[in-house]
Amino acid sequence: MNSQNTYTRGVLLCLLATVSWGAMFPLMDSTLQHIDPFTFTVMRYTIAGAMFLVFLRLREGREGLRLKGERIGLAWLFGTAGFAGFQFLVFFGQDLIGERGALNASIMMATMPMMGFLVNWVLKKVVPPKFSLVFIAMSFVGTILVVSDGDIGSLIASPKTAGADALLLFAALCWVVYTSGASYFPTWSPIKYTAITTVLGLASATVITAVILAAGGVPVPTAGAVGSILPQLAYMSVIAGFVGVLGWNFGNRYLGPLNGVLFMDVVPITAFVISALTGVVPAGMQIVGASLTAAALVLNNLYLRRVAAKAAAAPAPVVASGSGSGTASGTGSAAAPAPVASGSRS
């Protein structure tokens, strides 16, 4: 496959993934009218998880399913962060906000690459390049404008809405932690990491949901309620949960993380367009905030490319050998760290 075909295929696959994820937030507005986000998440990933296991078996054979000697506890922890963390909280927060919940939830997706720098800073002591800190701040300013509609005082005046937005932000952080967890399993393919952590995270999500249902935190869904959301369940499981993830994984393989991460801006754009078509029109300051967050992502991407190019062009330092022969050793400066490819699945 020539480079142009590879690039085109990568673009199309990343678009497929991010458009499918952007559409799921408006779709959840109607879903949450019939079923709670906890039960729905368990149902969704029971289907998607089974599909990933089958796909892993077909791609890697029995070896892909073997876990002897692996750090299962750590994989369970990351899976729990991704499912009992992100999946529960993002749709619970969206439900609490109400009509504009889909817009707020979708813009949080575009902050994930920036959060990735902060998570790497904390977990791996990788200090972000100095100007990336500026773009991180810019991204969060845009997010605040979206969730407050330009009225920052409303976040204080309406603690319920502010609390729901905080849940969305924490959900996004959970997903960044989950995505970062892949680096702790360097011998696993992206498909194996996704499949194994889906199953382990689903176990946690199932237990938590059972406790919530038993305690009466949410009503047990009726058969009629489940039947009414089957189309949404099919889309969220098969399209957004399985096809979208595979498109994202393979699209990023073709394009590289610096190119792929830019497509995260497609998520809120898709959600905004679909919401507008269904009558929920974004306010002016929400559009300004979303644009600011998108600009921060693009500018940070361009900045990282510049830093990486300078590092690659820098000559290797000359270190005199102990024998005095004048030979040189050493390596050039390391390139700037690429952002975590957050949102790798949804």
N, C-alpha and C positions, 0 to 999 in steps of 0.2 A: 504494500500500500504506500503510495507516494505521500509526501508531506502535506500537500494541499488536501488530498482526500482525508488524511488523518485529522487535520485541523477542522475541516468541515464536519466530519463525523463527531468530533469532540464538541463542537459548538451546538450541533443539533441535539446531542445527548444531554448536555447540560441545560439546554433550553427545555427539553422534555421534562427533566427532573424539576427544575425550579417553577415552571408553569404549573405542573401537577401539584406542587406543594403550595403555591400561592392560591390555587383554587380551593384547597381543602379548608381554609379558614372561613370564607363565606358559606361553604357547604355545611360546616359545623353549626352555623347559626340555626338552621332548620333541624339538624340532628339533635341538638341539645334541648329542643322543645319536647322531645319524646323520651329521651334516655339520658342518664347521668354520664359524665365524662369518664368515670372510673370503669363502669361495666363496659362501656363502648370500647375503651382502650384494650381491655382484656380480650374482648371478642375480636377486635381488629387484628391484634398481634398473635392471636391463636392461629388465625388464617395465614397472615404474612409470615409468621415464624415457621409454620409447617412448609410453606413454599420455599423459604430460604434453606431449610434443612434438606429438602429434596434437591434443590439446585446445587447445594454444597456436595451432596452425595454424587450427583451426576458429574460435577466438575472435578472433584478431588478423590472420589472413591471412598472406601472405608477409612482410609488414612485421614481424610479430612474430618471424620467424626471422632477420631481417637483423642482422648484428653489425658491419658496417663502421663503423669509427670508435669502437667501444666499447672499454672497458678489459677485454679478454678475460683478460689475465693476472690481474687482480684478481678477476674472477669465478671463474677457475680456483682461485685461492687460497682463496676462501671456500667453493667447492664441495668442495675437498679437505678443508677443516676439517670440513665437515658430514658427509662420507661416509667418507673414510679416517680421519678423526678420530672423530667421534661414533659412526657406525654400526659401525665395527670394534671400537672400544674398549669400547662399552657392552655388547655381547654377548660379547666376549672376557672382560671382567671378570665378567659374570654366569656364564659357563661356569667360570671359575676358582673362584668362590665355592661353586658347587654348589647344594644344595637351597634355600638362602635367597637365592640370587642374584637371583631375580625381584623379591623384596621390596626388596632394597637398590637395585637398578637403578631400580625405579619411583619410589622416594622421591627419587632424584636429579632426576627430572623436575620435581618441585615446587620445587626450589631454583633453577631456571633464571631465573625472573623476578628473584630477588634478585641472582643473578650478573650479570644484565643491568645493574644499577646499577654494579657494579664495572667491568664492561667499558666502559661509557660513560665512567666516571671516567678510565680509563686511555687509551682511544682518542680520546675527544672532550673530555676535561678538564671533563666535566659532573659537578660534585661532588654526590653524593646529599644530599637533605635530611637534617638531623642525626638525626632519629628513625628514618629509614630504615636508618641504619647499625646502630642497635640491633636492628631487626627482621632485618637481614641476619645479625647474630651469633646471634640467636634461632633463625633458620632452620637455621644450621649446627650449633648445639647439638642440635637435634632430629635432624638427619642423623646426627650422631655416636652418638646414643642408638640409632638404628635399626641402624646397621652394627655396633655393639659389643654390642647387646642390653643396654645399661646398664652393661656392664663395660668401661670405657674402657681398663683395663690390658690387656685381651685384644688390643687393637690392637698393643701392643708385643710381647706374648707370641706372637702369631701373625702374623709379618711377611708370610706369603703372603696371608692374608686381607686384611690391611691394605693390601698392594700392589694387590690386586684392587679394593678399595674406592677407592683413590686413582685407579685407571684409570677407574672409573665417574665420579668427580668431575671428572677431566680431560675425559672424554667430554662431560659436561654443559657444561663450559666451551667446548669446541669448538663445540657446537651454538649456544650463545649468541653466539659470535663469528660463526658462519655467519648467524644471524638478523640480527645487527647489520649485516652486510654489505649488506643490502637498501637501507639508507639511502645507500649510495654509488652507487646506480643509481636516482636519483629519477624518471627518465623511463620506467623499466621497470614494468610491472604486476606484482603478486605472482605471477601465473601465469608470466610470462616469466622472472622471477628464479628461480622454482622450477625451471622446465623447463631453462633454460640451465645453471644451476649443477648440476643433477642430472646432465646429460650430461658436463659438464666434470669434476665430482667422480668420476663413474663411471669416467672414463678413468684417473684416478689410482688408484682402488680396484682396477681391473683389473690395472694394472701391478704394484702392490704384491702383490696376490694371486698373480700369476704367479711373482713372485720367491720368495714364501714356499713355494709348491708345488714350484718347481724346486729349492729348497734343502732340501726335505724337512722344513720346519717343521711342516707338517700333511700328512696323507696325501691323495692325490688321491681325491675321492669316487667311489665305484663307481656304476654305473647303478642298482643296486638301492637304494643309499642315497638317490640323487636321487629315485627313484620313491617312496620311502617318505615323503618330506617334501613332496610336491606339494600336499596340502591346506594345509599351513602356508605354503608359498610363495605359494599363491593368496591366502590371507588377508592375509599381510604385504605383498604387492605391490598388490593391488587394493583391499582394504578399509582397512588401516592406512596404506599408502603413497600411495594415490591418493584414494579417497573421503574418508578422514580429513583429509587435507591440504586438500582443497577445502572440506570442511565447516568447518575451522578458519579458513581465509582469509576465506570469506564470512561466517561467524558473527561474526568480529571486525569485519568491515566494518559489520555491522548493530548490534553492541553497543558497539563502541569498545574500545580496548585495556585500559582500566581494568576494565571488566566482563569481558571475555574472559579475561584472565589468571587470574581466580579459578577458572576451570574446570580449571586445571592440577592442582588438588587432587583432581579426579576420577580422575586417572591412578593414583596409588598406592592410592586406595580400591578401584578396580576390580581392580587386581592383588592386593591383600590378600584381597578377597572370593573371587576365583577360586582363589587359592592355598589358601585355607582349605577350599574345596569339594573340592579335589584332595588334601587331607591335610596340606598345609604350613601349619600354623596360626601366625600371627604371635605372638611372645612379648609379654608384658605391656609391657616397656620399649620394644619396637619400636612398639607402638601409641601409647605415650606420646610417643615421638620423632616419629612421623608426625603426631600431633595438634599437637605444638609447631611443626613446620614449617608445617603448614596454618594455624595461628593466626597465625604471623608474616606469611604471605602476605595473609591477610584484614585484619589490623590495619594493615599497611603500605598496603594499598589504601584503607582508610578514612582513614588519615592523609593520603595524597596528595590525596584528594578534599577534605579540609578545607583543605589548603594551597592547592589550586587555587581553591577557593571564595573564600578570603580575598584571593587575588591578583586575582581577577575583580572583587571588590567594592571594592578599593582605588581611590581616585580617582587620575586621572592627575596626575603632578607638573606644576606650573605653572612654565613657563620664560619669563621676560620676553624679548620680542623685541628685537632690536637697535635698532629704531626708537623704542622707548619707547611704542608705541601701546597696550600692555597686553594684546595678544593672547597666547594660550597655545599651547604646542606640547609635543610629547613623548608618550610612551605609558606605560601602566600597567605594573606589574611583570609579569614573565613567570610563567606558571603553572609549577607543579612539573613536572619531566619525568616523562612516563609511563614505566613500566617497559618494558624490551624484551619484546616478545611472543615469548619463547623457546618452543621446542617447537613452532614453527609447522608443522613437519612431522617425521615420524619414519620 
